[in-house]
Amino acid sequence: MPKKYLKRILDEELDKYLKMIGAILIIGPKWCGKTTTAEQHAKSVLKLQDKDNYKTNMMWADIEPSRLLKGEKPRLIDEWQVAPVLWDAVRTSVDDAEGYGLYILTGSTVVNEDNITHTGTGRIHRLLMRPMSLYESGESNGQISIIDLFNNPDLYINDCKSDLTIDDLIFAACRGGWPDSLNQPTKEGQLFVAYSYLENICNSDASAVDGVKRDPDRVRLLLRSIARNNSTLAKDQTIISDMKENFMDISRPTYYSYIDALKKLFVLEDNRGWSPNIRSKSAIRSGNKKVFIDPSIAVAALNANPEFMEKNMETFGFIFENLCIRDLSVYTSPYGGKVSYYHDKTDLEIDCVVHLRDGRYALIECKLGSERIEEGAQNLLKINSLIEKNEKMDNPSFLAVLTGGKDAYTRRDGVKVIPIGCLR
């Protein structure tokens, strides 16, 4: 029986851009569903890593790359980076055809642009695909749209209620947003996908990404150290020292080489600090946080499982924040959404500052339990009061606390309390 396709938020973006530009490149981590989604929009497919045709494909890529582009349009070229010469071939084809929606490219690594002669500006548009959000996997009921909140900050949400229990949420974070995990018949199989993904990264992909041999044990320990400091402002030296304490020496240049490889594989990404022009009494920290593209990678790196998280809810609080960053990034992607954070030296912190392409933004705290909602709301109100005193700065569209609870409501001070299981 064929697997049922679960619609992704990226589908609408693909439809839109195929009418606006000649080619689209979908980038993102392995196993997040790039090829499957691209196939829903393509009329012909070239899979460069197909073992039966690999040698033939590579021969034509070397002799006559344009031959591989022949086929009904849009034509999907899967894992194009296997033959980087195809980038320039696609760009040339787009110029010659002067049409839209000709090609969809997919890639699981960032390619060194020294290998291509043209960046593709104006011809090839990049879209980042992340693992599935809770709404895409069917676990969030989607009663509250974050874009609706941007458009109507007074949106009535008090009748909205999440269907997720805390156990459901823990399992979803540990399993992750990998589409194949949803096809597994057992919970054990669903959890295994993230562990298998981690092993592939450590044992092969971290070296294959740029041809530099990397020790799998070092990759594994590095990811574990970052997972222990997930969604914190831990300095690079802190992570290096943590590795040394675990009998794994690593120099700073080697450390940065490993980090760069993991970013190229879309395993890690930077969550940048937000530095608004407000009269804060304390200096604002603007360093980058390292976060995982999916919370399940952090769970696997810690060699943890749902039972461990149930007994270590403080640790799960950081995993929950990582999950919220993933979902907020997915839900706002069609609107140019970017997620950053705010933190000053008095430890006043906002977990997520969500910016849209048109300049609007929202301040959002991620507080797993109901007992910390008040703390999150007060942080939001403190920052908001500083912003209101600055005549040159626009106010945030709304303030919200994302929780792992059941009920959505608007507080008397205007702060929205939203279960992550209601959001889309």
C-alpha positions as CSV (number, residue, x, y, z in Angstrom):
1,M,0.0,0.0,0.0
2,P,1.5,3.4,-1.0
3,K,2.3,5.8,1.9
4,K,-0.1,8.6,2.4
5,Y,1.4,12.0,1.6
6,L,1.0,14.5,4.5
7,K,0.7,18.0,3.2
8,R,3.5,20.4,4.2
9,I,3.3,24.1,4.7
10,L,6.1,24.4,2.1
11,D,3.7,23.1,-0.6
12,E,2.0,26.5,-0.8
13,E,5.3,28.2,-1.1
14,L,6.3,25.9,-3.9
15,D,3.1,26.5,-5.8
16,K,3.6,30.3,-5.4
17,Y,7.3,30.4,-6.5
18,L,6.9,28.0,-9.4
19,K,4.8,30.8,-11.0
20,M,7.4,33.5,-10.3
21,I,10.9,32.1,-11.0
22,G,12.6,29.6,-13.3
23,A,13.9,27.2,-10.7
24,I,13.6,26.4,-7.0
25,L,16.2,24.8,-4.7
26,I,14.8,23.0,-1.7
27,I,17.5,22.7,1.0
28,G,17.3,21.1,4.4
29,P,18.4,18.1,6.4
30,K,18.2,14.5,5.1
31,W,15.0,12.6,5.7
32,C,12.9,15.7,6.2
33,G,10.7,15.0,3.2
34,K,12.3,17.3,0.5
35,T,12.1,14.7,-2.3
36,T,8.6,13.5,-1.5
37,T,7.2,17.0,-1.4
38,A,9.0,18.0,-4.6
39,E,7.6,15.0,-6.4
40,Q,4.1,16.3,-5.7
41,H,4.9,19.3,-7.9
42,A,7.2,17.8,-10.5
43,K,6.2,16.2,-13.9
44,S,9.5,14.4,-14.4
45,V,12.2,13.2,-12.0
46,L,15.9,12.7,-12.1
47,K,17.4,11.0,-9.0
48,L,21.1,11.4,-9.3
49,Q,21.8,8.9,-6.5
50,D,19.8,6.2,-8.1
51,K,22.3,3.2,-8.1
52,D,21.0,1.7,-11.3
53,N,21.7,4.9,-13.3
54,Y,24.4,6.6,-11.2
55,K,27.3,5.9,-13.6
56,T,25.3,6.9,-16.6
57,N,24.1,10.1,-15.0
58,M,27.7,11.1,-13.9
59,M,28.9,10.4,-17.5
60,W,26.3,12.7,-19.0
61,A,27.0,15.3,-16.3
62,D,30.7,15.3,-17.4
63,I,30.0,15.2,-21.2
64,E,26.7,17.0,-21.8
65,P,25.0,18.2,-18.6
66,S,22.0,19.6,-20.5
67,R,20.9,16.1,-21.5
68,L,20.0,15.4,-17.8
69,L,17.7,18.4,-17.9
70,K,15.5,17.0,-20.6
71,G,12.0,16.0,-19.4
72,E,8.6,17.4,-18.8
73,K,8.7,20.6,-16.6
74,P,8.8,21.2,-13.8
75,R,11.7,18.7,-13.7
76,L,12.9,17.5,-10.3
77,I,16.7,17.0,-9.9
78,D,17.1,15.2,-6.6
79,E,20.3,15.7,-4.6
80,W,21.8,18.0,-7.4
81,Q,25.0,18.5,-5.4
82,V,26.1,15.0,-6.5
83,A,26.8,16.7,-9.9
84,P,27.5,20.4,-9.1
85,V,27.9,21.2,-12.8
86,L,24.1,20.9,-13.1
87,W,23.7,24.2,-11.2
88,D,25.1,26.2,-14.0
89,A,23.3,24.1,-16.6
90,V,20.0,24.8,-14.9
91,R,20.8,28.5,-14.7
92,T,21.6,28.6,-18.5
93,S,18.5,26.6,-19.3
94,V,16.3,29.1,-17.3
95,D,17.9,32.0,-19.2
96,D,17.4,30.3,-22.6
97,A,13.8,29.3,-21.9
98,E,12.8,32.5,-20.2
99,G,10.0,30.7,-18.4
100,Y,8.9,30.0,-14.9
101,G,8.5,26.8,-12.9
102,L,11.1,24.8,-15.0
103,Y,13.1,23.0,-12.3
104,I,12.9,21.9,-8.7
105,L,16.3,21.0,-7.2
106,T,16.8,19.3,-3.8
107,G,19.9,19.2,-1.6
108,S,20.8,18.0,1.8
109,T,24.1,19.8,2.1
110,V,25.4,23.4,1.6
111,V,27.6,23.3,-1.5
112,N,30.8,25.3,-1.7
113,E,30.0,28.1,-4.2
114,D,33.5,27.8,-5.6
115,N,32.2,24.8,-7.5
116,I,29.7,26.9,-9.4
117,T,30.2,30.0,-11.6
118,H,27.0,31.8,-10.9
119,T,25.0,32.1,-7.7
120,G,21.7,31.7,-9.5
121,T,20.3,35.1,-8.3
122,G,17.1,35.9,-10.1
123,R,16.9,32.4,-11.6
124,I,17.0,30.0,-8.7
125,H,15.1,30.6,-5.4
126,R,16.1,28.8,-2.2
127,L,13.6,27.4,0.2
128,L,14.6,25.8,3.5
129,M,12.6,22.7,4.5
130,R,12.6,21.7,8.1
131,P,11.3,18.5,9.7
132,M,7.6,18.4,10.2
133,S,5.9,20.7,12.7
134,L,3.3,19.3,15.1
135,Y,0.6,20.7,12.9
136,E,2.0,19.0,9.8
137,S,2.3,15.7,11.7
138,G,-1.3,16.0,12.8
139,E,-0.6,16.4,16.5
140,S,-1.4,20.1,16.8
141,N,-5.1,20.8,16.0
142,G,-4.1,24.1,14.5
143,Q,-7.0,26.1,16.1
144,I,-4.7,29.2,16.4
145,S,-2.9,30.5,13.4
146,I,0.2,32.6,14.3
147,I,-0.4,34.7,11.1
148,D,-4.0,35.4,12.2
149,L,-2.5,36.7,15.5
150,F,-0.2,39.0,13.6
151,N,-3.1,40.3,11.5
152,N,-5.5,40.5,14.5
153,P,-3.7,40.8,17.9
154,D,-7.2,40.9,19.6
155,L,-8.0,37.4,18.1
156,Y,-10.3,35.6,20.5
157,I,-8.6,32.3,21.6
158,N,-10.3,31.4,24.9
159,D,-12.4,28.6,23.4
160,C,-9.3,26.8,22.0
161,K,-8.0,23.7,23.7
162,S,-5.0,21.4,22.9
163,D,-5.6,17.7,22.4
164,L,-2.1,16.8,23.5
165,T,-1.2,15.4,26.9
166,I,2.3,16.1,28.3
167,D,3.2,12.5,27.5
168,D,2.1,13.0,23.9
169,L,4.2,16.1,23.7
170,I,7.3,14.4,25.2
171,F,6.9,11.5,22.7
172,A,6.5,13.9,19.8
173,A,9.7,15.8,20.7
174,C,11.7,12.6,21.1
175,R,10.4,11.1,17.9
176,G,10.9,14.3,16.0
177,G,9.4,15.6,12.7
178,W,10.9,12.9,10.4
179,P,8.1,11.8,8.0
180,D,9.3,8.2,7.9
181,S,8.8,7.9,11.7
182,L,5.1,8.4,11.2
183,N,5.1,5.3,8.9
184,Q,6.6,3.1,11.6
185,P,4.0,0.7,13.1
186,T,5.5,0.7,16.6
187,K,6.5,3.5,19.0
188,E,9.9,1.8,19.2
189,G,10.3,2.1,15.5
190,Q,9.2,5.7,15.5
191,L,11.8,6.6,18.1
192,F,14.5,4.7,16.2
193,V,14.4,7.0,13.2
194,A,16.1,9.9,15.1
195,Y,18.8,7.5,16.5
196,S,19.5,6.1,13.0
197,Y,19.7,9.7,11.7
198,L,22.2,10.6,14.4
199,E,24.4,7.5,13.6
200,N,24.4,8.4,9.9
201,I,25.6,11.9,10.7
202,C,28.3,10.7,13.0
203,N,29.6,7.7,11.0
204,S,29.5,9.1,7.4
205,D,27.8,12.4,6.6
206,A,30.0,14.6,8.8
207,S,33.0,13.4,6.7
208,A,31.3,13.1,3.4
209,V,29.9,16.7,3.4
210,D,33.3,18.2,2.4
211,G,35.6,15.2,2.1
212,V,37.4,15.9,5.4
213,K,37.8,12.8,7.6
214,R,36.1,13.3,11.0
215,D,36.2,11.0,14.0
216,P,32.6,9.7,14.6
217,D,33.2,9.6,18.3
218,R,34.2,13.2,18.4
219,V,31.1,14.1,16.3
220,R,28.9,12.2,18.7
221,L,30.4,13.7,21.8
222,L,30.3,17.2,20.3
223,L,26.6,16.8,19.6
224,R,26.0,15.5,23.1
225,S,27.8,18.5,24.6
226,I,25.7,20.9,22.5
227,A,22.6,19.0,23.5
228,R,23.5,19.4,27.2
229,N,23.7,23.2,26.5
230,N,20.7,23.2,24.1
231,S,19.1,26.7,23.7
232,T,21.6,28.3,26.1
233,L,24.3,30.9,25.5
234,A,27.1,28.4,26.3
235,K,30.3,29.7,24.8
236,D,32.4,27.6,22.4
237,Q,35.1,27.2,25.1
238,T,32.5,25.7,27.5
239,I,31.6,23.0,24.9
240,I,35.3,22.4,24.2
241,S,36.0,22.0,27.9
242,D,33.0,19.7,28.3
243,M,34.4,17.4,25.6
244,K,37.8,17.4,27.3
245,E,36.2,16.4,30.6
246,N,34.9,13.4,28.7
247,F,38.4,12.4,27.6
248,M,38.0,13.7,24.1
249,D,40.5,16.4,23.3
250,I,39.7,18.8,20.5
251,S,41.5,21.9,19.3
252,R,39.6,25.1,18.5
253,P,40.2,24.9,14.7
254,T,39.0,21.3,14.7
255,Y,36.0,22.3,16.8
256,Y,35.0,25.0,14.3
257,S,35.5,22.6,11.4
258,Y,33.1,20.1,13.0
259,I,30.6,22.8,13.8
260,D,30.7,24.1,10.2
261,A,30.2,20.6,8.8
262,L,27.1,20.1,11.1
263,K,25.7,23.4,9.9
264,K,26.3,22.4,6.2
265,L,24.3,19.3,6.9
266,F,21.4,21.3,8.5
267,V,21.9,19.5,11.8
268,L,22.6,22.7,13.7
269,E,21.7,26.3,13.1
270,D,22.4,29.6,14.7
271,N,19.7,31.4,16.7
272,R,20.8,35.0,16.6
273,G,20.5,37.6,19.3
274,W,18.1,40.5,18.9
275,S,19.5,43.9,19.7
276,P,16.7,46.4,19.7
277,N,17.4,50.1,20.2
278,I,15.9,50.3,23.7
279,R,17.1,52.0,26.8
280,S,18.0,48.9,28.7
281,K,20.1,49.4,31.9
282,S,22.1,46.4,31.0
283,A,24.2,45.4,28.0
284,I,22.4,43.2,25.5
285,R,24.1,39.9,24.6
286,S,24.1,39.3,20.9
287,G,26.0,36.1,20.5
288,N,24.4,33.1,18.7
289,K,22.7,30.2,20.4
290,K,23.3,26.8,18.7
291,V,20.0,25.0,18.3
292,F,19.1,21.7,16.6
293,I,17.0,21.7,13.4
294,D,14.8,19.2,15.2
295,P,14.6,18.5,19.0
296,S,14.8,14.7,18.4
297,I,18.5,15.1,17.4
298,A,19.3,16.5,20.9
299,V,17.3,13.7,22.5
300,A,19.2,11.1,20.6
301,A,22.6,12.8,21.2
302,L,21.8,12.6,25.0
303,N,21.0,8.9,24.5
304,A,17.6,9.7,26.1
305,N,14.0,8.6,25.6
306,P,10.5,9.6,26.7
307,E,10.9,7.8,30.0
308,F,14.1,9.8,30.7
309,M,12.4,13.1,29.8
310,E,9.5,12.3,32.1
311,K,11.9,12.0,35.0
312,N,14.0,15.1,34.0
313,M,11.5,17.8,33.2
314,E,14.0,20.6,33.5
315,T,16.0,19.0,30.7
316,F,12.8,18.6,28.7
317,G,12.1,22.3,29.1
318,F,15.1,23.0,26.9
319,I,14.0,20.4,24.4
320,F,10.5,22.0,24.4
321,E,12.0,25.4,23.6
322,N,13.9,23.8,20.6
323,L,10.6,22.3,19.4
324,C,8.8,25.7,19.7
325,I,11.6,27.3,17.6
326,R,11.2,24.6,15.0
327,D,7.5,25.0,14.8
328,L,7.5,28.8,14.8
329,S,10.1,28.7,12.0
330,V,7.9,26.4,9.9
331,Y,4.6,28.3,10.5
332,T,6.1,31.7,9.6
333,S,8.3,30.6,6.7
334,P,5.8,31.6,4.0
335,Y,6.0,35.1,5.4
336,G,9.8,35.3,5.6
337,G,9.7,34.4,9.3
338,K,13.0,34.5,11.3
339,V,13.3,33.5,14.9
340,S,15.9,35.2,17.2
341,Y,16.1,35.7,21.0
342,Y,16.7,38.5,23.5
343,H,19.0,38.3,26.5
344,D,20.7,41.0,28.6
345,K,23.2,40.7,31.3
346,T,20.6,40.9,34.1
347,D,19.3,37.6,32.6
348,L,16.1,39.2,31.4
349,E,15.3,36.9,28.5
350,I,12.8,36.4,25.7
351,D,13.0,32.9,24.2
352,C,11.7,33.8,20.7
353,V,11.5,37.1,18.8
354,V,9.6,36.2,15.6
355,H,10.2,38.6,12.7
356,L,8.2,38.7,9.5
357,R,9.5,39.9,6.1
358,D,7.3,43.0,6.3
359,G,8.9,44.2,9.5
360,R,6.3,43.1,12.0
361,Y,7.4,41.0,15.0
362,A,6.2,39.3,18.1
363,L,7.7,38.5,21.5
364,I,7.2,34.9,22.6
365,E,8.2,32.9,25.7
366,C,8.3,29.1,25.8
367,K,7.2,27.8,29.3
368,L,6.4,24.1,29.5
369,G,4.5,24.2,32.8
370,S,1.6,26.4,33.9
371,E,3.6,27.4,37.0
372,R,6.0,29.4,34.9
373,I,3.5,31.2,32.7
374,E,3.5,34.2,35.1
375,E,7.3,34.4,34.9
376,G,7.2,34.4,31.1
377,A,4.4,37.0,30.9
378,Q,6.3,39.3,33.2
379,N,9.5,39.1,31.1
380,L,7.4,40.0,28.0
381,L,5.8,42.9,29.7
382,K,9.2,44.3,30.9
383,I,10.7,44.3,27.4
384,N,7.4,45.7,26.0
385,S,7.5,48.6,28.4
386,L,11.1,49.5,27.3
387,I,10.0,49.3,23.6
388,E,6.9,51.6,24.3
389,K,9.3,54.3,25.6
390,N,11.1,54.4,22.3
391,E,9.2,56.6,19.8
392,K,11.3,55.4,16.9
393,M,10.5,51.7,17.4
394,D,7.4,49.9,16.4
395,N,5.6,47.9,19.1
396,P,5.4,44.1,18.8
397,S,2.3,42.8,17.1
398,F,1.5,40.6,20.2
399,L,3.0,39.0,23.3
400,A,2.5,35.3,23.9
401,V,3.6,32.4,26.1
402,L,3.7,29.0,24.4
403,T,3.0,26.2,26.8
404,G,2.7,22.4,27.0
405,G,-0.7,22.8,28.6
406,K,-4.3,22.4,27.4
407,D,-6.1,25.7,27.5
408,A,-5.6,28.9,25.4
409,Y,-6.6,32.2,26.8
410,T,-5.8,35.9,26.9
411,R,-4.6,37.3,30.2
412,R,-5.9,40.6,31.6
413,D,-2.6,42.2,30.7
414,G,-3.1,41.2,27.0
415,V,-0.5,38.4,27.0
416,K,-1.7,35.4,25.0
417,V,-1.2,31.9,26.5
418,I,-1.1,29.4,23.7
419,P,-0.6,25.6,24.0
420,I,1.8,24.4,21.3
421,G,-0.8,21.8,20.5
422,C,-3.1,24.5,19.2
423,L,-0.7,26.4,17.1
424,R,-0.2,26.4,13.3
